[in-house]
Amino acid sequence: MNTILKAGADAGNNALKLWVKDSEPMLIPTVYSLYLGETTELMDLEDIPVEQLEDNIDVTINSKTLVFNNNRYIIGEKVLNDNLQATELEKKSDKSTDELPAIVTLSGLAIAAMKREYDKDHIEVTYDLSVALPVSTITQASAQANADRFMGAHEITFHHPSGRDVKIIINIEFCKCLAEGAAAAWGVVFDEKGKLAERKVEIGEQIVKVNFNNKTLLHFDIGAGTTEIVVTEGVKFNPKLSEGLNYGVKQTILDIMKRWNRENPRKPIDSIAEFNDIYFDSEHPRHNALIQASGTAMLQLANQISAKIIDKIDDLKDDPFVFIYGGGGAVLKSYLTTILKQKDRMTNVTFLSNPMFVNARGLLVYTCSPRYEQQKEKALGVIDGSNTK
């Protein structure tokens, strides 16, 4: 039987974070530009090397998910590198119906398949997939609709500059949609093999290893467009105690960009993806200037979010285990650490490593879990034949 690849896809306002089992995770900016044709004649161009595929996405997509089919898209990093007109998610977009998360997710799954069989011109691949929606907007109906649109067959054609086209047929056998933050709990509590993960925590003067199977966990998933405040008991999501804030770092970044572009008209920052490129790359020539220009606005946002963190920690009383992550968690880490230390609220607080990929890893761990298999069997009446647990 065809091997079923397991994947978790966290399509954020800033970037898709995709993790396929037994592969390195991928980050693809959530941005595209429709291909308008080359402005000059291209001569003697070669295939994109396998390690550069995700930075050079040029694809035609045919999928039931999209209203307009057979359009050719430039996606992610290549849009920024080629200075193309970028389409990004609107501030109040609905990720369960917006096409952009689907376009970038399907492209990412195609790239993951190409990396495995780079020399082939025709690839067929089957996935089990988990995706996520913000706590503030997720309902049973929107979660089901978001999962349903991914299930089935999708056709992606990758265009190499050499003229070689690679056709990838993606079959998504089953898809499940979880709440952001709650998804991450799977990666905190378990590993990809379904074993309980142990983490070092400080209790009193001692550092001890604990697992979080039955512990109260408080998650702060600070994203671009939203911030999820999620309470789980182990991996069990508690919707009554959870809430979503309809802001993340995106509005703050847009305000910084507006001021930056007014003061630097010859070196404008044209998209959030470009902002991230400069902000997180310490060797970028404009990095130091942007960090300096961002300081006050980031501190203001950190004050706002830290107040929510402190209030929630106090609501839950007995020092819950607190995890902070997400792209916004990475941007605001130094500010939040300073504020929480000053307010004496750092007990059991962990800034998770690899913060951008925490949800994606949780979604992957969930896709690999017996719980996912049960849901799949219930929904489809079939058992996954790949024996991938």
VOGU-3710 file (C-alpha; in Angstrom, 3 decimals, decimal comma):
1> mntilkagad> 0,000/0,000/0,000  1,067/3,572/-0,687  2,977/5,037/2,277  1,009/7,742/4,022  3,101/10,736/5,068  2,117/12,439/8,317  2,096/16,240/8,432  1,121/19,230/10,551  0,463/22,578/8,843  0,149/25,803/10,813
11> agnnalklwv> -0,838/28,465/8,263  -0,306/31,753/10,087  -0,831/35,368/9,070  2,929/35,709/8,558  4,028/32,292/7,395  3,117/28,667/6,898  4,956/26,422/9,312  4,889/22,888/7,890  6,336/19,795/9,510  6,292/16,458/7,705
21> kdsepmlipt> 7,375/13,409/9,728  11,048/12,481/9,296  11,771/15,777/7,479  13,089/19,176/8,470  10,297/21,705/9,150  9,607/24,353/6,501  8,713/28,016/6,871  7,085/29,667/3,846  5,913/33,311/4,067  2,118/33,511/3,606
31> vyslylgett> 2,306/35,670/0,537  1,837/35,185/-3,196  1,908/37,017/-6,487  0,142/35,865/-9,642  2,641/34,986/-12,378  2,372/37,571/-15,139  5,051/36,159/-17,459  8,740/37,004/-17,743  9,695/40,577/-18,666  12,834/39,452/-20,496
41> elmdledipv> 13,866/36,355/-22,438  15,386/33,807/-20,051  18,493/32,044/-21,310  20,074/28,739/-20,224  18,449/28,608/-16,792  18,731/25,426/-14,738  16,581/23,426/-12,352  16,215/24,766/-8,812  18,508/22,675/-6,520  16,614/20,527/-4,009
51> eqlednidvt> 17,795/22,576/-1,008  16,462/25,803/-2,570  12,997/24,577/-3,614  11,041/26,247/-0,800  12,633/29,640/-1,546  11,748/29,431/-5,259  8,115/28,323/-5,396  6,581/28,830/-8,849  3,498/26,604/-9,204  0,221/26,140/-11,016
61> insktlvfnn> -2,553/24,814/-8,749  -5,686/22,885/-9,644  -7,820/22,145/-6,569  -11,450/22,033/-5,444  -10,348/24,375/-2,634  -9,861/27,317/-5,015  -12,434/29,436/-6,856  -10,008/30,192/-9,716  -8,143/27,129/-10,925  -5,051/26,663/-13,093
71> nryiigekvl> -3,557/29,970/-11,988  0,213/30,199/-11,725  1,542/31,589/-8,450  4,890/32,802/-7,158  4,801/32,007/-3,437  6,705/32,890/-0,282  10,350/33,947/-0,249  10,588/34,300/-4,055  7,922/37,060/-3,976  10,186/39,051/-1,623
81> ndnlqatele> 13,436/38,283/-3,436  11,983/39,255/-6,831  10,271/42,397/-5,450  6,869/41,287/-6,748  3,465/42,740/-5,864  2,504/40,747/-2,766  -0,947/39,492/-1,745  -1,145/38,858/2,020  -3,953/37,945/4,408  -6,228/40,825/5,360
91> kksdkstdel> -6,207/41,860/9,016  -9,604/40,281/9,700  -9,496/37,412/7,234  -11,230/34,123/8,061  -8,532/31,461/7,786  -11,135/28,688/7,412  -12,377/30,090/4,078  -9,577/32,339/2,821  -7,736/30,751/-0,098  -4,262/32,020/0,799
101> paivtlsgla> -3,615/29,512/3,649  -4,766/26,687/1,336  -2,577/27,889/-1,569  0,536/28,052/0,625  -0,237/24,771/2,473  -0,761/22,780/-0,740  2,423/24,290/-2,206  4,376/23,343/0,925  3,088/19,747/0,782  4,131/19,620/-2,892
111> iaamkreydk> 7,642/20,884/-2,054  7,942/18,281/0,737  7,052/15,559/-1,790  9,549/16,912/-4,361  12,347/16,864/-1,788  11,792/13,112/-1,390  11,727/12,329/-5,122  13,613/15,230/-6,643  14,464/13,669/-10,025  10,908/12,615/-10,901
121> dhievtydls> 8,666/14,617/-13,247  5,483/12,993/-11,929  4,975/12,428/-8,203  1,951/11,048/-6,407  1,879/11,350/-2,627  -0,637/10,600/0,130  -0,839/12,612/3,348  -2,597/12,497/6,683  -2,780/16,142/7,734  -3,697/18,278/10,730
131> valpvstitq> -4,358/22,016/10,486  -5,415/24,708/12,976  -7,661/27,753/13,409  -7,576/30,563/16,025  -9,459/29,966/19,287  -11,488/33,152/18,780  -12,984/31,988/15,474  -13,000/28,180/15,626  -16,363/26,430/15,841  -17,252/22,809/15,149
141> asaqanadrf> -18,625/23,909/11,767  -15,595/26,029/10,747  -13,156/23,324/11,904  -14,997/20,711/9,849  -15,200/22,979/6,786  -11,483/23,780/7,051  -10,573/20,080/7,277  -12,966/19,093/4,466  -11,506/21,516/1,952  -8,108/19,833/2,204
151> mgaheitfhh> -9,359/16,243/1,901  -9,156/14,630/-1,530  -6,855/15,109/-4,532  -5,056/18,319/-5,545  -2,785/18,854/-8,552  0,276/21,089/-8,307  2,707/21,725/-11,154  6,117/23,101/-10,135  7,858/25,145/-12,842  11,661/24,987/-12,914
161> psgrdvkiii> 13,350/27,958/-14,678  14,878/25,398/-17,052  11,434/24,666/-18,463  11,113/21,311/-16,657  7,691/20,957/-15,082  7,056/18,567/-12,198  3,475/17,427/-11,645  2,622/16,513/-8,044  -0,688/14,825/-7,230  -1,401/15,310/-3,524
171> niefckclae> -3,975/12,946/-2,001  -5,017/14,032/1,485  -6,656/10,934/2,925  -7,748/12,534/6,174  -7,505/15,988/7,721  -8,349/17,194/11,215  -8,557/20,807/12,399  -7,640/21,751/15,983  -7,584/25,033/17,882  -4,247/26,870/17,785
181> gaaaawgvvf> -2,550/26,547/21,174  -4,506/23,373/21,959  -2,685/21,809/18,998  0,644/22,807/20,519  -0,147/20,880/23,712  0,334/17,605/21,801  3,952/18,518/21,104  4,528/19,594/24,718  3,077/16,419/26,262  4,127/13,784/23,696
191> dekgklaerk> 6,814/13,144/21,104  6,223/11,931/17,513  6,397/8,308/18,670  3,541/8,810/21,130  5,793/8,668/24,203  5,348/11,102/27,074  7,907/13,886/26,733  9,851/15,000/29,795  10,965/18,567/30,354  13,217/20,131/32,971
201> veigeqivkv> 11,451/22,562/35,308  12,575/24,449/38,366  10,725/23,550/41,559  11,983/25,532/44,528  15,766/25,359/44,340  15,806/22,124/42,337  15,639/21,335/38,629  13,545/18,218/38,058  12,185/16,365/35,038  8,413/16,154/34,721
211> nfnnktllhf> 5,912/15,044/32,120  2,772/17,103/31,581  0,204/14,398/30,980  -2,242/15,441/33,726  -0,915/18,905/34,524  -2,690/22,209/34,007  -0,944/23,934/31,110  -1,384/27,563/30,143  -0,404/28,389/26,561  0,261/31,844/25,143
221> digagtteiv> 0,514/31,490/21,387  1,391/34,994/20,204  0,870/35,085/16,467  0,701/37,788/13,840  -3,039/38,389/13,681  -4,205/36,780/16,926  -2,988/35,752/20,373  -4,336/32,498/21,784  -4,682/32,085/25,549  -5,339/28,380/25,920
231> vtegvkfnpk> -5,745/26,159/28,966  -5,279/22,400/28,620  -5,133/19,531/31,098  -2,352/17,609/29,419  -3,661/17,601/25,842  -7,343/18,015/26,836  -8,494/21,429/25,629  -10,567/23,483/28,089  -12,590/25,900/25,923  -14,326/27,514/28,923
241> lseglnygvk> -11,031/28,829/30,321  -9,513/29,633/26,915  -9,888/32,777/24,868  -8,483/34,370/21,750  -7,374/37,991/21,480  -8,002/39,520/18,075  -4,552/41,061/17,933  -0,993/39,786/17,712  2,132/41,484/16,459  0,775/42,235/12,966
251> qtildimkrw> -0,853/45,614/13,677  2,188/46,761/15,634  4,473/45,708/12,772  2,251/47,509/10,224  2,467/50,694/12,340  6,277/50,359/12,563  6,459/49,797/8,782  4,351/52,915/8,139  6,704/55,064/10,232  9,790/53,381/8,738
261> nrenprkpid> 8,586/53,953/5,153  7,847/57,610/5,867  11,359/58,102/7,233  13,104/55,824/4,681  11,238/56,383/1,386  14,103/54,959/-0,673  14,353/51,791/1,429  10,709/50,902/2,100  9,577/47,649/3,744  6,735/46,388/1,565
271> siaefndiyf> 5,368/43,392/3,466  5,350/41,735/6,880  7,374/38,863/5,429  10,074/41,364/4,412  9,915/42,953/7,886  10,539/39,505/9,433  13,445/38,890/7,081  15,175/42,053/8,332  14,086/41,815/12,000  15,293/38,236/12,550
281> dsehprhnal> 18,467/38,360/10,450  21,159/39,970/12,600  23,440/40,239/9,548  20,938/42,125/7,421  22,283/45,640/6,669  19,069/47,257/7,986  18,643/44,965/11,012  20,053/47,264/13,705  18,181/50,311/12,423  14,879/48,377/12,356
291> iqasgtamlq> 15,392/46,958/15,869  15,972/50,494/17,125  12,947/51,874/15,241  10,740/49,066/16,620  11,697/49,284/20,296  9,004/51,561/21,742  6,110/50,007/19,806  7,215/46,473/20,740  7,509/47,458/24,414  3,989/48,909/24,282
301> lanqisakii> 2,630/45,611/22,865  4,650/43,573/25,395  3,081/45,613/28,227  -0,382/44,895/26,804  0,201/41,142/26,394  2,094/40,689/29,676  -0,908/42,143/31,544  -3,050/39,383/29,992  -0,427/36,750/30,888  -0,231/37,910/34,515
311> dkiddlkddp> -4,026/38,077/34,894  -4,434/34,548/33,530  -1,655/33,103/35,714  -3,340/34,690/38,749  -6,793/33,393/37,704  -5,494/29,818/37,643  -3,874/30,217/41,087  -1,534/27,264/41,816  1,396/28,218/39,545  0,318/26,539/36,295
321> fvfiygggga> 2,983/25,508/33,787  3,112/28,402/31,325  4,390/28,097/27,760  4,980/31,113/25,523  5,629/30,669/21,801  4,582/31,726/18,298  6,218/34,241/15,978  5,128/37,039/18,315  6,657/35,151/21,236  9,976/35,247/19,391
331> vlksylttil> 9,683/38,984/18,627  8,628/39,961/22,165  10,667/37,456/24,220  13,225/39,868/25,706  10,544/42,449/26,604  8,168/39,874/28,136  10,968/38,209/30,137  11,977/41,563/31,648  8,378/42,481/32,556  7,465/39,060/34,007
341> kqkdrmtnvt> 10,674/38,991/36,103  9,979/42,468/37,406  6,420/41,408/38,380  7,695/38,140/39,910  5,643/35,937/37,569  8,375/33,780/35,963  7,570/30,669/38,066  7,062/27,704/35,719  7,207/30,012/32,679  8,958/28,519/29,641
351> flsnpmfvna> 9,662/30,238/26,348  9,611/27,183/24,103  12,564/26,703/21,769  11,867/26,933/18,039  8,826/29,145/18,882  7,642/29,513/15,284  7,160/25,758/14,919  5,470/24,830/18,220  1,961/24,565/16,718  3,222/22,776/13,597
361> rgllvytcsp> 5,095/20,236/15,726  2,025/19,729/17,943  -0,111/19,177/14,843  2,403/16,623/13,535  2,512/14,785/16,885  -1,303/14,729/16,876  -1,358/13,358/13,288  0,939/10,533/14,467  -1,191/9,728/17,530  -3,593/6,819/18,142
371> ryeqqkekal> -6,257/9,486/18,819  -5,930/10,689/15,203  -6,257/7,100/13,946  -9,468/6,664/15,945  -10,895/9,896/14,500  -9,898/8,806/11,003  -11,452/5,373/11,379  -14,642/6,905/12,756  -14,881/9,427/9,915  -13,800/7,234/7,010
381> gvidgsntk> -14,497/3,732/8,270  -10,958/2,717/7,320  -7,721/1,992/9,099  -4,500/3,619/7,911  -2,548/0,805/6,245  0,871/2,398/6,603  1,288/1,259/10,231  2,627/4,715/11,010  1,769/5,437/14,598
//
